[in-house]
Amino acid sequence: MRHAVLGAGGVGGLVGSALAKDGQPVTLLVRPGRRDHYPERLSVESDTLGTFEALAQVADRLDGQFDVVWITVKATALEAALRAVAPEKLGDGVVVPLLNGVDHVEQLRDRYGPERVLPGTIRVEAEQMGPGRVRHLSAFADVQVAPSPATRARAEALCEELRTAGLTCEVRDDGVAMLWSKLCFLAPFALATTASGGSLGVVRLDEQWRARLEECVNDACAVAVAEGAKVAPEPILAALEGAPDHFRSSMQKDVAAGRPPELDAIAGPILRGGKEHGIDVSATRALVDRIVALG
């Protein structure tokens, strides 16, 4: 399949590079005026996938037919970035968002139509070291997609390409559960590490911060269940317990670098859902308030 990647940072750079290395045609969609900053040869450093280079095209607009357009920008940059992918240019392609949060899926469906959006998630730690240069830090790069009946065949073929390229990919039947399962892990992890300034290991070792982390998991899962997702706190807490001590969230890195954090995308669905469903999410609110105060 022909792939375009909107958002050539850590996640988009890794996915695009892995596919390009496997021989798939890949085009990076970058901000206007930035084409000359990106080399056509991408480079990746990864203990899991190896250190390698791969060829890709670079463009600032979707031009031509693509089977898949990956949306991997930060949620804070989504609206502006979508100008590069006009609905009339998408043709028979599908967009696969790998953003944090849940609200972006409806935004994309409104723009491109329900049958041209294939919701996805990714579990990975990767960072951009420079234009076209990515460091893959985690021992995993796990993609999930939740197709409609109309996009199932495309989803199955896409997962097979990702597996061949060295990533893992799973087709999920329940998109709501897929999105909320990730958010129920990500929000407590991101908020607690950012608010505390410590790694996940530091949070787990401190009695008070550990309690805040667990309370935030309970907040998120309660809202997720009210939204129709089949999730429970116990598997989320077990996953957080099993994650490496050194893990730091991308939100934490953004705050440290003076970049705007994805607070609305990550905490917003929990706070808004708590208000809508009458659920106490005060633990999440307290972490958000602390992060806002840091800025």
C-alpha positions as CSV (number, residue, x, y, z in Angstrom):
1,M,0.0,0.0,0.0
2,R,1.0,3.6,-0.5
3,H,1.4,5.5,2.9
4,A,1.4,9.1,3.8
5,V,2.4,10.2,7.3
6,L,1.1,13.5,8.6
7,G,3.3,14.3,11.6
8,A,6.9,13.1,11.1
9,G,7.9,13.2,14.8
10,G,8.8,10.2,16.9
11,V,5.7,8.1,16.3
12,G,5.1,9.0,12.7
13,G,8.8,8.8,11.9
14,L,9.1,5.4,13.4
15,V,6.0,3.9,11.6
16,G,6.9,5.5,8.3
17,S,10.5,4.4,8.5
18,A,9.7,0.9,9.3
19,L,7.2,0.6,6.4
20,A,9.7,2.3,4.0
21,K,12.4,-0.1,5.1
22,D,10.1,-3.0,4.2
23,G,9.7,-1.6,0.7
24,Q,6.3,0.3,1.1
25,P,6.1,3.7,-0.7
26,V,6.0,6.3,2.1
27,T,5.6,10.1,1.9
28,L,6.1,12.4,4.9
29,L,3.7,15.3,5.1
30,V,5.5,18.2,6.8
31,R,4.6,21.8,7.6
32,P,4.8,24.3,4.7
33,G,8.3,25.6,4.3
34,R,9.9,22.6,6.0
35,R,10.4,20.3,3.1
36,D,14.0,21.2,2.6
37,H,14.7,20.4,6.3
38,Y,13.9,16.7,5.8
39,P,16.2,14.3,4.1
40,E,14.8,11.7,1.8
41,R,16.7,9.1,3.7
42,L,15.2,8.5,7.2
43,S,17.2,7.0,10.0
44,V,16.1,5.1,13.1
45,E,18.0,3.9,16.2
46,S,16.2,1.0,17.9
47,D,17.3,-1.9,20.0
48,T,14.2,-3.8,18.8
49,L,14.1,-3.0,15.1
50,G,17.8,-2.3,14.7
51,T,19.6,0.8,13.4
52,F,18.6,1.4,9.8
53,E,17.9,4.0,7.1
54,A,15.0,4.0,4.7
55,L,14.0,6.1,1.7
56,A,10.9,8.3,1.7
57,Q,9.4,11.2,-0.2
58,V,8.7,14.5,1.5
59,A,5.8,16.8,0.7
60,D,3.7,19.6,2.4
61,R,0.4,18.6,0.8
62,L,-1.4,15.4,0.0
63,D,-1.0,15.1,-3.8
64,G,-1.7,11.8,-5.5
65,Q,-3.5,8.6,-4.4
66,F,-2.6,7.0,-1.0
67,D,-4.1,4.0,0.6
68,V,-3.4,5.1,4.1
69,V,-2.8,8.5,5.6
70,W,-1.4,8.2,9.1
71,I,-2.3,11.1,11.4
72,T,0.4,11.2,14.1
73,V,0.6,14.9,15.1
74,K,0.1,16.1,18.6
75,A,-3.5,16.8,19.4
76,T,-2.6,20.5,20.0
77,A,-1.5,20.7,16.3
78,L,-4.3,18.6,14.7
79,E,-6.6,21.3,13.3
80,A,-3.8,23.2,11.6
81,A,-2.1,20.1,10.3
82,L,-5.2,18.8,8.6
83,R,-5.0,21.6,6.1
84,A,-2.4,19.4,4.4
85,V,-5.0,16.6,3.8
86,A,-8.0,18.1,1.9
87,P,-11.0,15.7,1.9
88,E,-11.3,15.8,-1.8
89,K,-7.7,14.7,-2.1
90,L,-8.1,11.6,0.0
91,G,-9.9,9.6,-2.7
92,D,-10.3,6.0,-1.7
93,G,-7.8,6.2,1.1
94,V,-8.4,6.0,4.8
95,V,-7.0,8.1,7.6
96,V,-5.5,6.2,10.6
97,P,-5.1,8.5,13.6
98,L,-2.6,7.5,16.3
99,L,-3.3,10.4,18.5
100,N,-3.8,10.5,22.3
101,G,-7.3,10.8,23.6
102,V,-10.7,9.9,22.1
103,D,-12.3,13.1,20.8
104,H,-10.3,13.4,17.6
105,V,-12.1,10.4,16.0
106,E,-15.4,12.3,15.7
107,Q,-13.5,15.4,14.4
108,L,-11.9,13.3,11.7
109,R,-15.2,11.6,10.8
110,D,-16.9,14.9,10.4
111,R,-14.1,16.1,8.1
112,Y,-13.5,12.9,6.0
113,G,-16.7,10.8,6.5
114,P,-17.1,7.8,8.8
115,E,-16.1,5.2,6.3
116,R,-12.7,6.9,5.6
117,V,-11.6,6.9,9.2
118,L,-9.9,3.9,10.7
119,P,-9.4,4.6,14.4
120,G,-6.1,3.4,15.8
121,T,-3.8,3.5,18.8
122,I,-0.1,2.9,19.3
123,R,1.8,1.9,22.4
124,V,5.4,3.0,22.0
125,E,8.1,5.3,23.3
126,A,9.9,7.1,20.5
127,E,11.3,10.5,20.0
128,Q,12.5,12.7,17.2
129,M,16.1,13.6,17.4
130,G,16.0,15.8,14.4
131,P,14.3,16.0,11.0
132,G,14.0,12.5,9.7
133,R,15.9,11.0,12.7
134,V,14.1,8.9,15.3
135,R,15.1,7.0,18.4
136,H,12.9,4.1,19.4
137,L,13.2,3.8,23.2
138,S,10.7,1.1,24.1
139,A,11.0,-2.7,23.5
140,F,7.6,-2.6,21.8
141,A,5.7,-0.7,19.1
142,D,2.1,-2.0,19.3
143,V,-0.6,-0.8,17.0
144,Q,-4.3,-1.5,17.3
145,V,-7.0,-0.6,14.8
146,A,-10.8,-0.8,15.1
147,P,-12.4,-1.0,11.6
148,S,-16.0,-0.7,10.5
149,P,-17.3,-3.5,8.2
150,A,-16.3,-1.3,5.2
151,T,-12.7,-0.9,6.3
152,R,-12.0,-4.4,7.8
153,A,-10.2,-5.7,4.7
154,R,-8.0,-2.6,4.6
155,A,-7.3,-3.0,8.3
156,E,-6.3,-6.6,8.0
157,A,-4.0,-5.8,5.1
158,L,-2.5,-2.9,7.0
159,C,-1.8,-5.0,10.1
160,E,-0.1,-7.6,7.9
161,E,2.2,-4.9,6.4
162,L,3.0,-3.5,9.9
163,R,3.9,-7.0,11.2
164,T,6.1,-7.6,8.2
165,A,7.8,-4.3,9.0
166,G,8.6,-5.4,12.6
167,L,5.8,-3.8,14.5
168,T,2.9,-5.6,16.1
169,C,-0.7,-4.9,15.1
170,E,-4.1,-6.2,16.2
171,V,-7.5,-5.7,14.7
172,R,-10.0,-4.8,17.5
173,D,-13.8,-5.2,17.2
174,D,-14.7,-2.5,19.8
175,G,-13.3,0.9,19.0
176,V,-14.7,2.5,22.1
177,A,-13.0,0.0,24.3
178,M,-9.7,0.3,22.3
179,L,-9.5,4.1,22.7
180,W,-10.6,4.2,26.4
181,S,-8.3,1.3,27.4
182,K,-5.3,3.3,26.2
183,L,-6.6,6.5,27.8
184,C,-7.2,4.8,31.1
185,F,-3.5,3.8,31.1
186,L,-2.1,7.0,29.5
187,A,-3.9,9.7,31.5
188,P,-2.9,8.5,35.0
189,F,0.7,7.8,33.8
190,A,1.1,11.1,32.0
191,L,-0.6,13.2,34.6
192,A,1.2,11.7,37.6
193,T,4.7,11.7,36.1
194,T,4.2,15.3,34.8
195,A,2.8,16.6,38.1
196,S,5.4,14.9,40.2
197,G,8.4,15.6,37.9
198,G,9.5,12.0,38.4
199,S,9.6,8.8,36.3
200,L,7.0,6.1,36.7
201,G,9.3,4.3,39.2
202,V,9.5,7.4,41.3
203,V,5.7,7.8,41.3
204,R,5.3,4.1,42.4
205,L,7.8,4.3,45.2
206,D,6.2,7.4,46.8
207,E,3.1,6.5,48.8
208,Q,1.2,9.7,48.1
209,W,2.0,9.8,44.4
210,R,1.2,6.2,44.0
211,A,-2.2,6.8,45.6
212,R,-2.9,9.7,43.2
213,L,-1.9,7.5,40.3
214,E,-4.3,4.8,41.4
215,E,-7.1,7.3,42.1
216,C,-6.7,8.7,38.6
217,V,-7.0,5.2,37.1
218,N,-10.3,4.7,39.0
219,D,-11.5,8.1,37.7
220,A,-10.7,7.2,34.1
221,C,-12.2,3.7,34.2
222,A,-15.4,5.0,35.8
223,V,-15.9,7.5,33.0
224,A,-14.9,4.9,30.4
225,V,-17.6,2.5,31.6
226,A,-20.2,5.3,31.6
227,E,-19.2,6.0,28.0
228,G,-19.8,2.4,27.1
229,A,-16.3,1.0,27.2
230,K,-15.6,-2.4,28.7
231,V,-12.6,-1.6,30.9
232,A,-11.7,-2.3,34.5
233,P,-9.0,-0.7,36.8
234,E,-7.3,-4.0,37.7
235,P,-5.6,-4.7,34.3
236,I,-4.6,-1.0,34.0
237,L,-3.0,-1.0,37.4
238,A,-1.2,-4.2,36.6
239,A,0.1,-2.7,33.4
240,L,1.3,0.4,35.2
241,E,3.0,-1.9,37.8
242,G,4.8,-3.9,35.2
243,A,6.0,-0.9,33.1
244,P,9.8,0.0,33.5
245,D,10.8,2.3,36.3
246,H,12.5,4.8,33.9
247,F,9.4,5.5,31.8
248,R,8.6,9.2,31.4
249,S,5.6,10.4,29.6
250,S,5.6,12.6,26.4
251,M,3.5,15.2,28.4
252,Q,6.3,15.3,31.0
253,K,8.9,15.9,28.2
254,D,6.7,18.6,26.6
255,V,6.4,20.5,29.9
256,A,10.1,20.2,30.6
257,A,10.8,21.6,27.1
258,G,8.4,24.5,27.4
259,R,6.0,23.0,24.8
260,P,2.2,23.0,25.4
261,P,1.1,19.7,26.9
262,E,-1.8,17.7,25.5
263,L,-3.9,18.3,28.7
264,D,-7.2,18.7,26.9
265,A,-6.8,15.6,24.8
266,I,-5.6,13.4,27.6
267,A,-7.4,14.7,30.7
268,G,-10.3,16.5,29.0
269,P,-12.4,13.4,28.2
270,I,-12.2,12.3,31.9
271,L,-13.1,15.7,33.3
272,R,-15.9,16.3,30.8
273,G,-17.2,12.8,31.2
274,G,-17.2,13.1,35.0
275,K,-19.3,16.2,34.7
276,E,-21.7,14.7,32.2
277,H,-22.2,11.4,34.1
278,G,-22.0,12.8,37.7
279,I,-18.8,11.0,38.5
280,D,-16.3,12.3,41.0
281,V,-13.0,12.8,39.1
282,S,-11.4,15.1,41.7
283,A,-8.1,13.1,41.6
284,T,-7.7,13.8,37.9
285,R,-8.7,17.5,38.4
286,A,-6.1,17.9,41.2
287,L,-3.3,16.5,38.9
288,V,-4.4,18.8,36.0
289,D,-4.4,21.8,38.3
290,R,-0.9,21.1,39.5
291,I,0.4,20.8,35.9
292,V,-1.3,24.0,34.9
293,A,0.4,25.7,37.9
294,L,3.8,24.4,36.7
295,G,3.4,26.4,33.5
